[in-house]
């Protein structure tokens, strides 16, 4: 039996000489000593040897660990015992730690990979915080992507045809910062690396696209990044299908992502990766950093599924690199094989050792979330033969990375020449591409397409008004695309002017996400963060935003222009009962910074909501969440797009009101009816966030401080103290009954609102009706 990896011995010696010839002599001497100690020792491969370690997932299993260990001989066994990183029952893992990353002479691959490793080690040590282990194991993958494979230009990080890279295991972000620095991105200088995780630095503790140029998405929680990568690949597939012409492929790039065991365990990766396999996204290449370690320890404590078979079941091509720490050629071959498969995404399962090279912390959770420490860093330098000081990078490493970056700049020049030809031969498409994709601008007067209603028009559910607006937008904005989590007939979110975005029909715009709310949100965020002008929307019931809350929050945090369309927004959902009736959902979503929540009350407010959401997505890359009713609502006097864009406005004017009733959504009409019994002002507040942004003079004029104010909303009363003195709401769960019955029983009727208004006028404050009267 022969080991499928390189085993190299080092003995305690003074610091390695600085010159290559001196190093080679020292390594040769160590090799001779090893031969005397262990005659059966397996000879190391030369740097140029090609390994046969790339295998499909269905290949036969490797030889048992005991058989592999038997070839080590006495000298290697002694060194393995000295390392003492794992008990003997995990002999295979122990061997991985003993292996060395250096060859008999220091080759460029090894030097570049070790430079990445030690920038991570040094930055985490200096910060006394971070995750060094993942970058140390993933360094060979990152090196090949940024120094050989990726089509990118550090001088223009927003080049539309760049390859995309997502570090899904974002806690290991020193890998990405090191790669950006070595490749020549000005956003990550050596000083930035030295300020890792410090206040105001461009190297925060997780990759953040709004902080660091060259970061595509804010990956955040585990699994989010690989799901974002699916969205980036979907954007490439769609734009390529719409714009590419023979010999003029404006859009032709890959999406790469590195994910870890945590990403594979999170449910969102199942949702998004199953969707990617269904779509057949052939330009999506995911590396699974299979190091078998999480914070708790070895993954076999809780995670024993066959990830490769799982992805094969999704419809992915699955390849395995059995020695990812040192076998660079096998990773190269895997990437080549991945690109050769054009009708499936590819998962490359790369076996690595977390903290590779660390004598005492590799292959353990000790290398996961804590610095190695000064002593272990020094020991790791000796183990890997790295004879450079902290944050010291050999010039040839910079040369290697930046030579590839220069080739990316040349590719961009060739692309720009092709773009000139494209404009001549395809003027109509070129004009659309320039406006929508490159300049990311909306057409002039696009709002004119939005429908308008009058109070005389028959009322209908705002979800139906949403359908009208969505289809009007689809006709004038070819960059508008999205879909629902298997609720299109209920959400009313199908575009009639286009077909389904599927394998073989990527140019279409209706996305069939299936019952995958969280994955849908992450994919939609990435469509916006692709920065190619796509305006994405995704839809579900309001209550099911709980399933995608993490994606909604990340949309706001990472400045993604996703439009979240929700319907069935209150207890008027009716018979489905409390599990489907959101009472706390909308108030809780209002707590997310930079997320605008809009609850329209009629057709014109719905049009205003879409006007705001589309412009906020395209112009500002910010998210909007809209909540629409299932039940029919009358159209209001004085409603308009313009008034909706104020956040709140007076529905029926009253010069000297004794009371102000503030309603949102379906409750505005109720306020209008109740106010007919008194001399009061009726205010519709479709969006607290938009109103909050208005001038102080407008806010004080609409809601003067000396007039009692009462809010009415079929939701929890929390949060209304900012605008009102008294509140009518529902602070209990709903019930199963017809929607109108639920509203009546829980106090959303004219008599109860009028009674509460009288109490407010008499000086009562706080919660005047909380729905508890409806419990039985």
N, C-alpha and C positions, 0 to 999 in steps of 0.2 A: 504494500500500500504506500502511496505517496501523498504527502500533504499538498493541498491545492493552494497553498499560500507560501509567502517567503518568510523564513525564520532566520533571523540574524542575531548574533550574539555581540554584546559589548561587555567589556570588563572595566572595573574601576581604573580609570586612567586620568592623568591631568587633562585639562581642557584641550579639546581637539585643536590641532594647528589650523592656522587661518588659510593657508594656500591649498589649492586642490591637490597638488602633488604630495604635499605633506599629509593631507587627509587620506589620500589613497594609500600611502605607505602605512599609515596607522591602521586603517581598516584591514589591509592585507596581513599585518602582524596579528591583529585580533582574530582574523580568520584562521591563521595557522595555529594559534592557541586553541581555538575551538575544535579544529580537526584532531589535535592530540587528545583532547578531553572526550570527544564524541565521534568516533570513527563512523558511526552510522548516520551522522547528521546529514540532512537533505541539503544539497547545494542550492544556494540562492539563485534566482533568475537574474539575468542581466537586465539592465534598464530597458533595453529595446525588445525584450521577449514578449510575444503575444500570448496571453493566457486564454485558456478555453473555458473561462468561468462564466460566460454569458449563456444562460440556459432558459428555455421556456419554463413556465411554472409547472408544467406537467411532467418535467423530467424526473428521472429516478432520484430518490433521496441520496444524500451524501453518505460516505462511509461512516460507520459508527464512530463516536468520539474516541472510544478506546483504541480502535484501529489506527486512527489518525495520530493519537498520542504515542503509539508504539515506535514511531520512526524518529522520535526526538533524540534518543540516546542520552547518555549520562550527563554530558555537559549542559545540553539544553534543559534537561529535567532539573538540574541543579538551579539553573537560572530561573526556571519557572517557579520553583519552590521559593526562591528568594523574592520573586515578585509578589507571591501570595495574594493574588487579587481575588480568587474565587476558590471555593472548596473543590476537591478533586472530582466531584460528580459533575462539575461543569468544565471538564478538561478542555473542550473545544474553545470555550471562551477564554480560558487561561492562556492557551496558545496564542490567541489573537492579541493579547496584551503583551506577550513576550516579543511578538514580531516587531521588526524595525521598519521605519519608513524610508531609511536610506538604502541605497544600493552600494555596490563596491566602489563606485565613484559618484559624486554628487551630480545628479542630472537635473535638468531644468525643471522637469515635472515636479520632482521631489522638493526642490528649493522653493518653487512657487507655492506648493501645497503647504509646506512647513511655515512659510511666511504668513499665510492665512491663519494657520493654527496659532502661531505665537502672537500675532496682533490681537487675536481673541483672548488668549491667556493673559497678555499684559494689560489689556484694557479692563478686563473683568477684575484682575488683581488690583489695579489702580483705583477702580471705583469701589472695590470691596463689595461688589454686588453684581449679580448676573449669572449667566449660564455658559460656562466655557466648554462643557463636554460635547454638546451638539456641533458647534463649529469645528471642533477638532476632528470629529468623525466625518462630517459632511464636506470638509475642505476639498477632497479630490473632485467631488461633484461640482462644487462651486467654481473651482479652477477651470475645469473643462468648459463650463458654460460661459464664463466671462472672459476667458483667455483664448478660446478656440471656437465655440459653437455659436454663441449668440450674435445676432445682427443688431448692433446698437451703436449709438454715437454719443459718448459722454458730453460732447459739446452741444448737443441738441437732444435732450432727453425726451422731448415730446414729438419727435419725428414719427409721423403717423404709421409708418411701416416697420417700426422697431419690433424686435422680439420682446415679449413680456416675460418677466420673471417674478414669481411670488414665493416668498418664504413663509409657508404655512405654519411651520414650527417657529413662530415668530419670537419665542423667548431666546432662540439662538441667533438673535439679530446681529451679533458681532461678526458672524459670517458675512452677512450682506453688507455691513458697513466696511468691512475689510475689502471685499470685492469691489465696491464702488470706489473706494480710495485708490486701490491698486490700478483700476481701470482708467482713472483720471477724471472722475466726477468732482467738480470743484466744490460740491456741497459737502463732501466728506474729506477734510484735510487731516493731516496727522494730528494737529491740535484738536480736531473734533473727536478723533479716536481716543485721545487722552482725556477728553471730557465726557466719556461714555456715562450715561445715566445721570448727568449733572444738570443743574438748573440752567435753562436757556440753551442747552447744547443741541446740535443737529443730529445727535446720536442717542435718542431716547431708548428706554428699556424694551420697547417693541417697535417694529417698523411702522412709521406714521407718514403717510404720503403727503400730508399737509405741512410736515416739518422738514423733510429731507428730499431734495430733488433726486430722482432716480428710483424712488420707492413708488411702485404702482398703486398699491392698495394698503390700507391699514388692516392687517390680518386679525389682530385682536385675539379673541378666544380661539382655542384650537379647533381645527376643522373649518374655520371661516375662510382661511387662505386658499385651500384647495378648492373650495366651493366658489370663491371669487375667480380662481383660474378657469373654472368651467365657464363663467360668464365672459371672461376675456376671450376665450376660444370661440364662444358663440358669436361674439361681436365680430371677430375676424371672419368667421364663416359667412355671416350675413353680408358684411360689406364687400367681401370678395365676390359673392354671388351677384350682388347688385351692380358693382362697378367694373369688375375686371373684364377686359376684352383680350382676344388672342394677341399675344406678344406685348400686351400692356397690362401687366398684373399690378395694379396700384396697391392692392392689399394681398400680401403673401408673406406671412410671418408665423412664428410658432409661439406657443405659450408654455413656459416651463414652470414647474413648481416643485418644491421639496417639502414633503410632509413627514411627520413622525408617527410614533405609536399612538400618541394622544390624539392626533388628527383622525387616525383610523378608528379610534374607539368612540369618538363623538358622533352622535347620530346625524348631524348635518352632513358629514362626509358621505354617508350612505345616500341621503336624498340627492345631493348634487351630482355625485359620481354615477349613480344609477341613471340620472337624467342625461349625463354626458355620454354614457354608453348607448343609451337609446337614440341620441342624436348622431352618433358616429363621428364625433369631433376628432378627426385624424391628426390635427395639428396641436393637440394637447398632449404633453409629455410630463408625467408626474414621477418623481423619484420618491420612493418610500424608504426613508432612512430607518432601516430595520435593525435598531441597536438593542432592542429588548429591555430598555430601562425607562422607568418613569420615576416620579418623585418617591413613590412608595417603595421602589426597589425593582426587581426583575419583573417583567410583565407577566411571567407565568403565574404570578399570584392571582391574576384576574383576567388574563387575555390569552387564549390559546387557539383562537380561530385561525383558519388558513386564509390570510388576507388575499393571497394570489388567486385562490379559487373563488373567493367572493367577487373579486374584480372581473375574473373571467365570466362569471355569471351575469355581471352587469353588461358584458359585451366589449370589454377592454382586451387589448393584447397585453399579456403579462410576461415580462422577462425578469430573469434573476441574475444578479452579479454576486457571486458567493464570497468574494474578497474585495470589499469596497474600500478598505483602508489603504491599500498599496497598489492594487491592480488597475492602474489607470487605463490600460488598453482595453480591458473588458468593459469598462464604463463607456469608452469611446465606441466600441462595437455595439453596445446596447443602444446608444443614441442613434447610431446609423440604422440599426434595425427598426427603431421606433419610427424614424422618418420614412422608412420604406413602406410602412403600413399606413395607408392613406384613408382607410375607411373606419378605423377604430382609434380611440385614444389609447395611449400606452402607459402602463404602470411598470416602472423599472424598480424592482425590489432589490435594494442594495444592502447587503449585510455589512454593517460597520460596527466599530467599537466606540462607544461614547467615551470621550476623554482619551482617545487613542494617543499612545506615547507616554502617558502618565504612569510611572511605575507602581504607584500605590492607590490611585483613584480611578484608573480606567476600568470600564465595564462595571461601574457601580453608580448608585444614585449620588454618591459623594461628588461626582463630576457634573451632576445635572444642574443644580441650582445654587451653587456656591463657588467662590473663587478657589483655585488650586492652592493659593498661598505661595509665598516667596520660595520656601524650601522645595515644595513640590514642582514649582515652575522651573527651578534650577535643575532638579533631577530629570525633569522632562526634556530640558534642553540637552542634557548629556545623553539621555536615552535616544533621542532623535538626531544627535550629532549637529545640533543647531548652535553655531558658535557666534552668535550675534547678541548684542545687548537688548534691553527692553526697547520696544518700538523701533528697532533697527531693521531695515529692509535692504537686501542686496540690490544693487542697481539693475542687475540683469532680470530681476523679478519685475521691476517696473517696466523694463524694456519689453518683456514678453507680453504683459497685459496691454500696454499702450500701443504696441504694434498691431494687436488685434483690434483695438479701439480705432486706430487709424484706418484699418480696412473697412470698419463700419462706416466711417465718414466717407470713404470712397463709394461705398454702396449707396449711401444717401445721395451723393452727387449723381450717380447713375440713375437713381430713382427720379431725381429732379429733372434730368434730361428726358426721361420717359414721360414724365408729367407734362412737359412742354409739348411733346408729340401728341399726348392724349387730348390736350386742350384743342389742338388743331383738328383731330380726327373725330372726337366725340364732344362737340361743344356744349350740347345740352346737358349730358351727364356730368361733364367737367364743371359746368356752372353750379350744378346741384352739389357736387362733391366739394367744391371750394366753399360754398356757403355753409352747408350742413356739417361737413366733416372737418375741413381745415380751419375755416374761420369761426365755426361753431356759432353761427348767427341765425336768428329766426327771420323768415321772410317779412317784408314790410306789410303792414296791415293784416297780418295773419288773424288777429282777433275778430276781424269782420266775419269770419266763417262761423263763429260761435252763435248758437241760436238765442233768440230773445223771446220772452213771453210777456203777456199783459195780465192784469187781474181778471180780465174777462175770459181768458183762456182756461179751459178745463184743467183742474189740478191733477197731478199725478205724482207717483212716488219719485223722490229725488234720484233713486237709482235708475229710473227711466230717463230722467233729464240727463243723468250722467252718460247713459248710452248715447243720447243724441249728441252731446258735446264730444264724446270720445270719437264718434264716427265722423263728426265734422272736422275734428283735428286731423284724423288719419288721412283725409283727402288732401290736406294742404301741407302736411308735415311728413315727408317720407322717412324721416329719422325717428318717428314716433313708433315704438314697438313694445309689446309686452303681452301679458296674459294673466290667467287666473289659476289658482290651485284647485282645479277640477270643479269650479263653481261658476264657469262662464255664463250658463243660462240663468243663474240666480243673481250674479253680480252685474249682468248685462254688459260684459266687457269685450265681446267679440267685435273686431273690426270687419265691416262688410266689404271693404274695398280690397282686401288682401286675403291670402290663404294661410295655411299653417306652416310655421317654421319647423321643418323636420329634415331629416337626412334626405337629400335629393330635392329639397325645396327651401334651401337656406335663404333665398331672396324674399320669402314671405315674412309676415310680421306678427301673426298670432302665435304666441308661444304657449304650448300645452304643457304646463309645469307638472300636472298630476297632483296628487295629494301630498305636497311637499312644501309647506309654507316657509319653513326656515331656509331650506335650500333655495327656494324661489327668491326670497329676499336677498340672499347673498349673491346670487347670479345677477339679479336686477341691479344691485349696487355696482357690480363690476361693469355692467353695460355702460353705466355713466362714467365710472372711473377709468374706462378705456380711453377717455378723452378724444373720442372721434365723433362727438356731437350727438350720439344717440340719446333720445329722451325715453327712458324706460318707465313703464308702469307695471305694477303687479297687484292682484286683487284677491280678496278673500272676505269672509264674514268678519265684522268688527271684533267679535269675541276671539277669533282665531289669530288675531295679531299676537296673542300670548305665545303662540308657537314660534313666531318670528321676531319676538321682542329684541333678541340680540342683534339681528340684522337691521332692525329699525334704528336701534341705538347707534350701531356702527355707521349707518348711513349719515346720521347727524354728526357724529364725531369726525368722520373721515371726509365729509363734504361731498357726498354722493347725491346726485340729483334725482333720486328715485321718487316716483309718484306712487304712493300707497293708496290704492282705491279700496275702500271697504263699504259693505252694505249690511243691512239688518242691524241698525245701530242702537237699538234700545229694547226695552221690555215689550214694545209693540211687535217684536218678532212673534210673540204669542205662544202657540201650541207647543213649540219645541222646548219650552220651559227654561228654567234658570241656567242650565248648562250652556245654553245658546244665547242668553239675554245679557248683553254687556251692561253692567251698572257702574263698575269701577274703571273700565278700560279706557274710555276717552279722558277722564280726569288724570289717570296715571300717565297716559301718553303726553299730556300737556307738560309734564314735569321734565321731559327730555330736552335739554338745551339744544337750540338751533333746529328743532323739528317744529314745523308749522302744522297745527291741527285745524281743520276747517270742517264745520258741520253746517252745510247749507240748508236753508228753509224753503226754497222754491227753485224754479227754473233759472231765474236770473242770477241768484246766488250760486247755483251750480256752475253756470257759465263763468261767473267771476272766480270761483274756486279753480276751475281749469285754467283760466287766464293766468292766475297767480302761479299755479303749480308748474305750468309749462315754462313760463318765463324764469321762474326761480331755478328750475332744473337746467335750462339751457344757458342762461346768463350768469348764474351765481353758483351752479352745481351744489344745490342744497335740496333737502328732501321735504316733501309735503305729504301729510296724511289726511285724506278726505273720508268722511263718514256719511253715508246716504241712507235714507229711510226705505223701508219696505212698503209702508202704507202711503196712500195718496195724501198730498198736502195742497192746499189752495195757494195760488200765486198771490204775492203780497203787493200792496201799493208801495211805491217808492223804492222797490228793490231794483238793482241794476248791477252791472259789472263794476262800475265805478264805485258805488257805495260798498259793495262787497270788499273791494280793495282797501277800504278804510278799516276793516275789521269789525266795526260796529257802526250803526247809523240809526236814525229815527225812522221807524216804519210809518207812523202817523204823527204828524207834527202837533205839538202842544206848546203854546207860548209860555204858560205859567203852570207847570204840572205840580200836583200835590204828592204824586208818587211816580216812580219810574219802574216799570216792569222790564226786566232784561231776559230775553229768551234766546235759545239757540235751536237750530234745526227744527224738528217737528213741533217743538213747544212754542215757537214764535206765534203761530196762528192761535194757539190757546191763549197766549198773553193778549193778543189783539181782541179776542172775544171777551175775556174777563175785564179788560180795561174799558170796554164800552159801558160798564156799570159805574165808572168813576172818572174823575178828571185826571187822567194819568198819561204819561208819556210811554210809548211802546218802542222799545229798542231791540233790534235784532243784532246779536253778536255772533256772527259765524266763526270768528277766530279771535281768541284772546291775544294770541301772539302778534297778529297784524295790528290789532287795536293798540296794543302796548307800544308799538313802534311809532304811533302817530304823535303829532306835536302836543305839548302840554295844553296849549290853548284849545285845540279841538277836543281833547279828552275831557277837560273841565267844562267845556260848553255842553257836551253831550251828557255827561254825568256830573252835574254840579254837586259839590259836597254838601250843600244845605238841604238837599231834597232826599227823602228816604228812597231807598232802592231795594228791590227784591228780585232775585234770580229764580228762574224756573227752567229746570233741565231734568230730563228723565235719566239721571245718572247720580252718582254720589255727590254730595254737597261740598266735598273737600275742594278748596281752592277758590271758591266764589267770594270769600271774604275780601279779596283784592278789589272787587268791583261793586259788591252789594252789601247791604246791612242785614238782610234776612234772606232765607233760602228755602225753596221748595224743591225737593229732590227725592231720591230713593237710596237709602243707606242699608237696605236689606236685599237679599236675593229675590229674584222674580218668581213667577209661578207659571204653570202650564195652563193656558186658557186662550181663547181668541184674543188677538192683540188689543182690540178696543176694550175688552173686559179688563185686561191687565192694566191698561192705562187708567181706567176709571177706578178700579179697586185700590190702586196704589196712590190715588190722589191727584192724578193729572186730568182734572175736569174743571169746568168753569166755576162751579160752586166752591170747590176747595181752594182754588187759586184766589177767588174773590175774597173768601173768608180770611185767608192768610194775608192778603193785601190789607184788609182792614186792621188786622192785628199789627202789621208793620206800621201802618199810619198812626196807630195808637202808641207806638214806641217800642214794640217788641222787636228783638233782634235775634240773630242766629238761626238755627234750623227750626222752621215752623211746621214743616211737613216732611217726614223722612220715609214714607211708605209703610211704616210699621202697622198702620191701620188695615193694610191689606193682607196681613199674615193670618193664616187660619190653621 
